[in-house]
């Protein structure tokens, strides 16, 4: 099924002309919908290969040593479409600190003179999976542009996890014989891992970049025999059209139509040999002959540069996100047609975008049950680190219905508290996993100048608490709606709550209010905004605050002495609601309110 979308360009550089004129207006931004703190003390790694690394980098993560902490693999290559081998890095998670243990655990090899991760390879992608069924996660790398190099340098690699001996992890070992020899150097930009034959063992799909290769290998489907040995069965299981790629830059193995069998999703960014236009295609697995593919379906055309999948509207079906050289897009899965192909929605765009994109990921950053979207910006083909990664907040909605993905940006803000636009500039890849084992997703950002780690504040001691409602507030003279927040603990016994009102006009007086009843009162006392409280309200008017130059104020409250006329103590099981009132001049003297914040105390 061809999605009704007109290609914007056939040659990638022309997209620059389109993007130069893109603009976006931002209103009602929910600034601070997720909060992070930069903490590079959790990176114990070499400056040249991690902290100040200026090479292209790609990430994969998993618990390699089975200690309950997620580890990180970094593959590195010479940036853009260039040869040149770089060493890879193994960061083991040691109690929440990602520590470089490459030399200890990732230098063993079946090839004499080869040093595993410490051997320079030009790897563009990496995946983690248990390929031999021993219960330990292995590592698969995808090599690109390595002419005149021996097979163990120019080809993909499989590193077998050696498990443990006497309670000590034995690390990873490169096994050269597990990947077949293609007779020439392959130029694989992506690797996808998943069971395609229905035998329970993960197979490999490699996406090929024809333009920089000596031989047009096209994509390769390597089938696992169950022991981690892979054989090339591409032509036996897929048609030439399915395997055809000109510049394939991403691949995913997932069950798109819900029939219980994994399919292949591939993005080729240039027109393929004998085929028209860049596109995202889905090769559907044949449910009556699993492991053989019978339907080729073009899901999207335009200028796609990376595709990924995930459930965006909580209906249990996999939707699609696309990094596009023009405007990035997402498509919702509306179920299947009579042939078992996905019926896709129209291609939705985001509210902000600054051109070329690359790696993208679907994940829930604020634990609200709705998956958000992150899109990196560094083009793997054309040099440039001037753009930035974008993080799109899933605003939620009706399960199975349309949703809005919005970057809550404005005024130089990314919408993420603690992360600036400069922190997101020139991003090759992002790793999203729980570094500190506190139940929320942290970020490892790999940009053109190095690596930084941002800890999610959601479940940190003293981190954000409460749930916003009744928002966004009516914009004030700052141009933004004011936001109510709180940090500390929702445990009554801790008596540790600090209220925070932000995004207010500068140098204005105000105070906090509270009630055990949420409500909505429009324009009370002639205010421009709305009060999100009802019932009997307590006022912290004796603790008058000024928003200062930053347009915010805070107050630490005593849960044993709530303000009059409430004048009661907070008890476990109570829900208390908070808002802030503040003066404003917009343009004449007036007042306004934040949105509401509800805290269930335990």
N, C-alpha and C positions, 0 to 999 in steps of 0.2 A: 504494500500500500504506500503510494507516494504521498507524502504530506504536501498539501497545497501551499508551497512557499517558493517564491522566486529567488534563485541564486542571486546574491549581491555582487559576486565577483568570481571570475575564473582563475585569476592570478592573485596570490596573497598580497604582494606589496601594494596593489591598487587600493586595498581596504584602508590604507592610511589616509587617503583622501576622504573617504566616507567618515572615518572616526574623527577627523579633525573638527568637524562641524557639530558633533554630538553635544547636546546640553541637557541638563536635567534640573528640574526644580524640586526642592525638598520641603515638604510641609509636615507638620505634626510628627516630628521625629521623636521616637521613644529612646532618647539618649540614655545609655547605661543599661540597656536591656540585658547585657551580660557584662561581667566585671572581671578583669584580669590584673595580675601583678607580675611585673617582670622580675624574674629570679634566676639569673645566670649562675648563681651559686649551685644550682642543681645540674650544671654542666661541668663535669670534671674531664676536660678533653684538651687535646692539642690545639694550639692557636692556629697553625697553618692548615690543618685538615678539618677543623670544626669551627672554632670560635671566630677566626678571621678568614675563613675559607672563601675565596672568590670564584670557585669553580661551580659548574652546574651540579646540582645535587637532587637526588630523589630518595624517598623514604619508604620503608616498610617496618611494621612493628608487630611484636608478639612476644609471649613469654617463652624464650628459648631454653632457659635452664630450669623451668618449672618451679621457681621459687615464689610464685604469686605476684611478681612485679613484671610489668611489660617492658621489654627491651626494644632498642631501636637499631636498625641497620641503615647505613647511609652509603649509597653508591654515588660515585663522583665521575665526571668526565670533563674534558675540555669543552667550554661553552659553545653552543650553537652548532652549526654543521661543520665540525672540524674533527680530524683524528687527534689522537694523543691520549695515552693511558694515564689514569690517575688511580691511586690506591683508594680502597674503600675503608669504611670505619664501622666497628662494632661497639655500640654503647650499651653496656649492661646496666640495668636499673638496680642500684644497690641502695635499697631503702629510700627511694625517691630521688637519688642522685644518679644521673646518666653518666657512667664512667667508662672511659675508653679502655677496653680490654681486648683490642684487636690483636696485639702481640701475644697475649696469653692464650686466646681462644679461637683465632681465625686465620692461622698461618699454615695449617696442615694441608697437604696436597698429595694427590696420587701421581703428579707429574714431577719428575726430578728437577730440582732447581726452582720450582715454583713455590711461592710463599703465600698462597691463598689470597686473603684480602690485601696483603701487602704487595702483591704483584699489580703493576699498573695495567688496568683494563679501561676500556672506554664505555662503561655501562650507563645506559640511559634510563633503565627501569629496574625494579626489584620487587619480588613477591615472597611471601612466607607461607609455607604449607607443609604438612606431613606427607611427603611423597612416597615413603616406603612403608607406611602403616605401622611404625614401631611406637607411635604415641608421642614422638618428639618432633617439633617443628623444624623444617629444613628451609634453606634459603635458595632462591632462584634469581639469577641476574640476567639481564638482557643487554647484549653488546651491540654497539653501533660504530660504524666507520672505523674499521681496523684493517686497512689494506696491508698486504705483505707481512702479515703476522701469522704465527702458527695457530693451529686450531684452538689451543687452550687459552689464547689471548683474544682471538677474533670471534669466538662463538659464545653463546650463552653458557652459563655455569650453574651447576647444582652443587650446593654445599650440604653434605649430609650431617645431621646432628648426631654426635657420637654418644649422646645420653650421659649417664653418670656411672661412676665406678666408686663404690664404697662411700657414696654420698657426695662425691666431688664431680661437678660437671666437667665433661671432657672436651667441650667446644665443638667447632665445625670443621669439616674436612671436605676440600674440593675433590670431586670424583669426575675425572675427565670423560670416562667411558659412558656416562649416563646420557649424554646428548650426542646424536648422530653428527657426522661430518657432512656438511652441505657442499663441499668441494670448492667453495669460495667464501670470502668473508660475508656473513649476513649483516644487514643493516637494520636491526630490529629496534624500533623506538618504544615498544611496549610489550609486556608479557602479562597474560591473564591466566589464572589458575582455577581449576574447578573440574569436577567429574562430568565429562561429556559422554561417556560410554555406558553409564549406569552400573558400573562394577564397584563403585565406592572409592576408587582411587583417583586422585586429582591428575588431570591431564593439563597440557600447556598449549596456549595459543599465542603465537608471536606475530606482531603486526610489523610489516616491512616498509621501509623507506627506499623506493626504487631509485630516486634521482642520484643518490650518492653511492650507489652500489655498482660493482663491476658486472654483476649478473642480476637480472630481475628474478629474484627467487619467489616473489609474492609472499603472502602470509604462510605460516606453517602451523599445522595442527600436529602436535606430538602426543602420542597415546602412551599412557603409563601401563606397563605390564604388571603392576602391583608391587614391584620391588624397587621402584624408582628409576628403572631403565625406560627410556623413552624412544619410540620409533616414529619416523615420519610417515603418517598415514593421511596426509592432507588431501591428495588427489583421489584417494579411495573413498573418502567420506564427505567431501565437499566439492561443489562445482568450481570451475575456473573463475566464474563471476564472483563467487563468494570469497575466494582467496585473492582476487585481484586488488592490488593496492598501488597507488602512486606515492603517496606520502601518508602512510597510516601512522597515527601518533598516539592512539589509545585503543585499548581493548578490554572488555569485561566479559566474564562468564557468569551468567545468572539466568534464572528461570523467569523469563519475561511474561509468558502467557499463563503461568500457573498450572501447567499440566504435569508438573513433577519432574521435568527434564530440563537440564540447563541448556541455554542457547548462547550464542556468541554475538556480542555487540561490538562493532568496530567503527572507528572514525578514520576516514581518509581525507586529508586536508587539501589535496589537489586532485584534479581530474585523473582518473586511473587510465591505464592503457586500454584503449578501445572502449572506454566508458566516459560518460559526460559528467563533469562537475564534481566538486567536493560533496561529501555526503556522510551520513551516519546510517549504517545498515545493520539489520538483525538477521542472522542466519538461524532459522528455527530448526531445532532437533526434531526428528521424525518420531512421534510417540509410538508408532507401530514398528519401528526399526531403530531403536535408540542407539545413538552414536553416529548415525548417518543423517545428513541434513538435507531437507527436501524443499524448504521455502527460503528464498532470498527476498528480503523486504527492505526497501529504502524508507527509513523512518523520518529522515530530515535532510534537507538540502540547504545550501546557503554558503557559509564559509566556516564550517565547524572545525575546531582545532583540538577539542578534547571532549569526551562524553563519559558520563558516569550515571549510575542509577541508584535509587533509593526511594522509600515510601514517603512522599511529601504530604499527603492528605489523610494518612492514617486509615486507609481502606484495605491494607494488606497487599496492594498491587504495587509493582515497581514502576516509579516514574523516572523521567530522564532529565538530566541537566546537561547543558551544552555550553562550552566556552567557544564563542564565535568571534571571528576577526572583526565583525561589525558590532552587533549587539548580542550579548550573551542571552541565552534563553532557557526555559524549562518547559517540558511537556508532561501532561498528566495522562496516566494510563486509564482509559475509559472502558476497559474490558476487551474482549476478543470478537473478531468477526467469525464468519462461518468456517474459515480456513484455519482458525487458531492464531491469526495475527493480531497484534495489539491495535485497537482503535485509539489513535492519539488525539489529544485535544489540540486546539490551536497552540502555536508557539508563543508563550508569554515572555515578555521582557522584564528586566529589573528597572528600578528607578535611577540607578547610577551605573556607569560603565565608562572606561577610558581606553577602549580599543582592544588590542590583542590580549588573549587569555591563554591559559595553559592548564596545568593540573587542577582538578576540582574534586570536591568531596561533599557528601551529604552526611550530616551528623547533628545531634541535638546539643547545642552548647549551653543552654540554660535549664535543661532537665524539665521542660514543660510538656514533653511528649510529642512535640512537633519538630521535625527535622529541619535544620537550617542548612545553608549552602555557603561554602567557601570556594572562591575562584582565584587562583594564582594568576600572575600577569606576565612572567618572562617567557617570551616566545623562544622555543627551542631551536628555531631556524634563523630568525632575523635578530641581530644584536639590539639591545636596548633594555635599560633598567630604570627608566624614568616613570613607568606606570606603577600601580600598586595593586596588591591583593584586595578583593572586596569580600565582605562578610554580610550575607543577607539573612535577616531575621524572618523566620516563618511566623507570620501573624496569627496562624491558626484559622479556624473557621468550622464549617460543617464537615464531619467525617465523610470522605468520598467526594466532596465538592471542590470548587475552586478555592485556591488559597493565594495569599499575597506574600511574596518574598521581597523584602525591602531592606536596603541598607539605611539604617537610621542615622544618616550622616547629616552634617551641616556645620557651618562655622568652623571648619577644620577638624571636626570630630568624625571618628569612624563609626560612632554609635556604641562602641565598646569602651566601657570605662577602663582606663589604664593603658589603652593602646592608641597611639597616635597614627596619623596618616604616614609619617616618616617611618614608623615601625613596620609598616606593611609594604614599603616601596621596594620594587625589584625582587619579587618573590618567585623563586624556582618551585618550591614545594612546601607543604605544611604537613606535619605529623600531628594527628589529633587522637590523643589517648590519655588515660588517667595516670600521669607520671607519679603522683604522690599517694595513690590508692585511697583517695577520700570520697570517691563516688561521683566525680564530675570530670569533664574532659578538659585537659590542658593542651597548650599549643607549643609545638617546636617549629619555629619559623626559619626556613632556609632561604636567605636572600643573596643578592649579588656580592655582599660584603662579609657574610658570615652566618652565624647561627645564634638565635636567641630563644629563650624559653619563657613562656608566660603561664603562670599558674592561675587556674580558674578559681575565683574567690568564692564561688557558690557555697562550697562546703568547708571552707577554711574557718578555723576559729576566729571569730570577730568579723566574718564575712557578711555579705548581704543576707537579710532575712525578710520575710513577708512577700506578699503578692500584690502587684499593682492592679487597680481596677478603675473604672469610671474615667478612663483616659482615651486619647490624650486630653490634657487640659486645654482651655482656650489660650492661644498664644498671647504672650505679654509683649511689652515694648522691646524685649530682646529679640523678638522674631520667633521665639520658640515657646512651646508649652512647658511650664514648670513641672518638675518631676519630684515625687515624694519617695524617699528611700529610708532604709534603716539598716544598721549593722550591729553585730554583737552575737547574742544568743537568744533563741526562742525558748530556752529553759528558764522557767520562773525562778528556780533556785539560784541561778547564776546572777540574776538581777543586773544584766549587762546589755542594755539597749541604748544605742545612739541614733536619734532621728536626724535625717538629712533632707534638706530641700535644695534643689539645684535648678539650673537653667532659668533663674529669675533675673530681672533687671538689676543692674549694679546699684549698690549704695541705697537700698531701700529697706525700711523697717518691716518686720513681720513677726509672726509667732506661730507655734504649732497648736493644733486642736486634736481632740481624740473623742471617740465614742465607741460603745460596743455595738452600735447599729450603723451599718452602711446605708447610705442614702444618696439622694441627688436633689439639690436645691439650686435652681437656676437663678443666677444673678442676685444673690441675697444682698440687701442693703444697697442696691445699685452697682454692685461689683461687676466688672466685665466677665469674670469667670464664674464657675459653678462649684458649689461646696458638695463634696462627695461623702458627707456624713449625715446622719439623721438621729432622731431620738435625743436623749440627754447627752450634751456635749461638755467636755472639760476643755478649758482654755489655759494654755501655758503663757498667758498674757503677762505674768510677772517675770517671765524670762524672755523679754523682748530682744529680738536679734536684728542685726543689720547684715544685708547680703554682701556688702563689701564690693571690691573690684571684681571678684570672681562670680558674683551672682548666686551665692549659696550661703546657707548657714546651718549649723548643727546644734543639737542639744542632747546631752546624756540625761535620761530620765530615771526616776526611782519607781520601780514596779510596786513597791509597798505603799506608795503615796501618790496616787493618780490625782490630777488637778481638780479643783472645784468646778462645777458643783458635784462632780462624780465622787471624788474623795473616797476611793476604795482601793483595795489591793488587787493586783492581778493574780488569778488563781490558775493552776494547771487545767487545761481544757477551755479556758476563756479565749474568745476572739476579740481583739481590739483593733479599731480602725483609726488611721491617722491621716491628717492633711495639714497643709500650711497655708496661712493667709499672708499676703504681703501688699504693701502699697506700690503704686505704679503711676507713671505719667504717660498716657498712651492715647491721644497726645495730651489730654488734660488730666488733672488729678483724678485718680480712680484707685481701685484695688483689684486683686485677682487671687486665684488659688492654684495649688498644685493639683494633680490627680490624687486618688486615694490609695492607701496602702493598708492591707489587711494582714495581721499577724495572729496565727493560731499558736498560743503558748502551751508548752508541754510541761 
